[in-house]
Amino acid sequence: MNDIDKYIAGFPRDTQKLLEQLRATIKKVSPQADEVISYGMPAFKLNGMLVWFAAHSKHIGFYPRVSGIKAFKKELSIFKGATGSVQFPLDKPLPLNLISRIVKFRVKENLQRAAKG
């Protein structure tokens, strides 16, 4: 069991399911990314940090940096959020298609930045 498994195991079953869906979606889009714990949250790293996620009492927080939020501002506007984060309510299905597109955007961004050196 790795650290992310331990993190997810600490939540109620329904929340665990959402966290696993989110994790699987990120892995599918960026299979080469490393899973890490950063700031006490599950995160993915590929040429720098890609995204973080965390469970809270009423929502799943998703943290794709400010650029990831800005690029999808219109689609994310239906959710609560802040400068670099968005809140997905626990009582609704996760927008996995949107999450996939945000992660793809962040992968491309990190790879372009790495290529520039």
C-alpha positions in Angstrom: 0.0 0.0 0.0 1.5 3.4 -1.0 0.8 6.7 0.7 -2.1 7.6 -1.6 -3.7 4.3 -0.8 -3.4 5.1 2.9 -4.8 8.6 2.3 -7.9 7.3 0.5 -8.4 4.5 3.0 -9.0 7.1 5.7 -12.3 8.3 4.2 -15.8 6.8 4.1 -16.6 4.3 1.4 -18.5 6.7 -0.9 -15.7 9.3 -0.7 -13.1 6.6 -1.4 -14.9 5.7 -4.6 -14.8 9.3 -5.8 -11.1 9.6 -4.9 -10.3 6.4 -6.7 -12.3 7.6 -9.8 -10.3 10.9 -9.8 -7.0 9.1 -9.3 -7.7 6.6 -12.1 -8.8 9.5 -14.4 -5.5 11.3 -13.8 -3.4 8.1 -14.2 -5.2 7.4 -17.5 -4.4 10.8 -19.0 -0.8 10.9 -17.6 0.4 7.3 -17.0 4.0 8.5 -16.9 3.4 10.9 -14.0 4.5 9.9 -10.5 2.1 9.7 -7.6 3.3 11.6 -4.6 2.0 13.2 -1.4 2.5 16.9 -1.4 1.2 19.4 1.1 -0.4 16.4 2.8 -2.5 15.6 -0.3 -2.3 13.1 -3.1 -0.6 14.6 -6.1 0.8 13.8 -9.5 4.2 15.0 -10.7 5.6 15.1 -14.3 8.4 17.6 -14.9 7.1 19.5 -11.9 3.8 19.2 -10.1 0.7 18.6 -12.2 -2.3 18.4 -10.0 -3.3 17.7 -6.4 -6.6 16.5 -4.9 -8.1 16.1 -1.5 -11.2 15.0 0.3 -13.1 17.3 2.6 -16.3 16.9 4.5 -18.6 18.1 1.7 -16.4 18.1 -1.4 -13.4 16.8 -3.3 -10.9 19.6 -3.8 -9.0 19.5 -7.1 -5.9 21.7 -7.5 -4.6 22.0 -11.1 -2.7 25.3 -10.5 -4.0 28.7 -11.5 -3.3 28.0 -15.2 -5.5 24.9 -15.1 -8.4 26.8 -13.5 -8.0 29.8 -15.9 -8.0 27.7 -19.0 -11.3 26.0 -18.1 -12.8 28.9 -16.2 -16.2 28.9 -18.1 -16.7 25.1 -17.6 -15.6 25.3 -13.9 -17.9 28.3 -13.2 -20.7 26.0 -12.0 -18.5 24.8 -9.1 -17.3 26.6 -6.1 -13.6 27.4 -6.3 -10.8 29.8 -5.8 -7.7 31.0 -7.8 -6.1 27.6 -8.1 -8.7 25.2 -6.9 -12.2 23.8 -7.6 -14.6 22.0 -5.3 -16.6 19.0 -6.6 -19.5 18.2 -4.3 -19.5 14.7 -2.7 -23.2 14.2 -3.6 -22.7 14.6 -7.4 -20.8 12.6 -9.9 -17.3 13.9 -10.7 -17.0 15.6 -14.1 -14.4 13.1 -15.2 -14.3 14.3 -18.8 -13.6 17.8 -17.7 -10.9 16.6 -15.2 -9.3 14.6 -18.1 -9.1 17.7 -20.3 -7.6 19.8 -17.4 -5.0 17.2 -16.7 -4.1 16.9 -20.4 -3.7 20.7 -20.5 -1.4 20.6 -17.4 0.7 17.8 -18.9 1.2 19.8 -22.1 2.0 22.9 -20.1 4.6 21.1 -18.0 6.2 19.3 -21.0 6.4 22.7 -22.9 8.0 24.4 -19.9 10.5 21.5 -19.5 11.4 21.6 -23.3 12.3 25.3 -22.9 14.7 24.3 -20.2 
